[in-house]
Amino acid sequence: MKAKLISIIALVLIMLACDKIVYIRIDEGDQKIVLNGLINPDSTVIVHVARTRQVHVTGPIDSIDLLPDSIPVDDISLYEDDQLVGHLTYRWKHFYELPGFRPSVGKTYRIEASSGEMHPVSATISIPENIPIDSFDTTHIILENGGRAIRISFRFTDPAAQENYYALQVTGLQRYYDHQYQKFLDDSLYAYNFSTRFMARTDGGLFQNFLEVNKEYYLNNLSAQPMVFTDELFNGKTLDIELTYPEDYYMMMDKKVLFRVDLMQVDKSYYQYAVSDTKFREVRNNPFAEPVQVFTNVKNGFGLFSAYNGSHQEFLMDWDK
């Protein structure tokens, strides 16, 4: 059957400040539930539920505004270790929430959703443990070109004898710059993500090998997306990370920027999604490339129900000082 393009609203990553649209090809007439959510112990459970939307495409993918169709939800239920926790209620714009409940580390969670005659969907995950940041420091440095920069250094210890998956995100918060009046507004704030190309210093060959081990994801990771990597090269060891940002990293950077560094342990399903999404974006406009299916852990549907647990550090950078 002739394939159509549909879109999936990927993860509601509030703390990652990142909204995504992921495109997947499906057969015409195969309407399915699309469920996405990223849960953690510090927040209530929120998921986005819609259905696949089929459209006729006459131009490049990037020029088309595709969003999942709204959906009449019959029920969305959350189970903890196979025990019913509760039923999610509508919040806004296809988002559903379970107020007053927060997931726990080590517990297994299954979410189920049903709508009309479409196949019910489900996904099962576990909340990973929190990996604390052992030490954190910032240093002002002068670059070779004479410019100023801030260097962020921190370290964490990876748990031994188990597979771990990480996401690293650096976010900046500053006053909003009004291009029309060419000035910063004191009553408006703007958040943006920094690139997370980092240097690991644990042992001599670690950084060189790191690129090879994580090449599937790292290829497209010089952008401001979260850096996702495994512990394959430092299992059970302490890892030192350095991040350097020059004063002019952001074109309209305010002199005062609130930095936030998030180190998150994510579950395997999120890592698999991130790798497949990167591969998909690399080939989506290449008609000669092998098609890439974006990973989904939602049975009988599409989307991603995943989990993370994280530590963070914040500091105020004032370039005038």
C-alpha positions, 0 to 999 in steps of 0.5 A: 500500500502507498505509504503516507507521512505521519508525525509523532510528537516525541518527548515532553522534555520540560527540563531539557527544553526540547520539543521534537517532531519525529516522522515515520512512514506507515501504511494508509489506513493503519490508524494507531494511538501515539503515546509519548511521555518522559517520567521522573521521581521529581514530577507528576506523570504527564503523557501526550496522547494522539493518533497518527495523521495521514497527509498528502505530501507535495514538498520537502518534509521540513516545510510541512507542519504535521501534528498528530490528530486529536483523539477521544481517549477512553482511558489511560491507566498507570500501574506500579509493579502491576498494581493500578495507581490511577487513571490519568485525566485531561490537562490541555492540548492532548496532555494527560496527567496523574496529579499527586503521584510521583514515580519511585526509583526501582519500581516498574511502571506500565501505562495503558491507553485505549481509544475507540476501535483502535488497538489499545497500547501499552508500554513498560519502563523502570525508573533508573537510580540517581547518579549524583555529581561528585564535584562541580567547578567553574573557571574563567579562561582566556582563549587563544584568540584573546576572547573570554570563556567559562569552563565548567568541570564536573565529575561523577562515578558510574555504578559498576557491573551494570549498563547505564545510559546518560543524557547531558544537557546545558541550558542558559537563561537570560533576558530576552533580546528584542530584535525590533528595538535592539535591546534586552527586556528586563521583564522577559526571559529566554531559555536556550540549550547549549551544545554539549560537545565535551572532553572526557579526561578519565584515562589517556585513550578514553576520549578517542575511543568515546567517539567510536563507541558512541558514533551512532549518536555523536555524529549529529551531536554538535547541535544543542540537543542533549548529549546521550552516551553509554558507560561502555568505556568507563563502567564503574569508574569516575568520569571527569567532564569539561565544557567550555563556552566563550563569551560570544557563544550566543550571538545576543548573549546577555552579560548575565546568564544563568547556567544549568547543567543537567546530568541524567541517567535515562533508561535504555528505551530513551537511548535507543530512541535518541540513536534511531532519531539521529540516524533518521535525521541524517537520511530523511532527505536522502532518497538513496539512503536506507530507510530508518525506523525511529524506535518506539516501545509502545506496543500496538502503537507509536511513540515513546514512554520513557524515564530518567533520574538526574542531578543538576548544578546552577550558577550565574555567569556575569561577563561584566565581572 
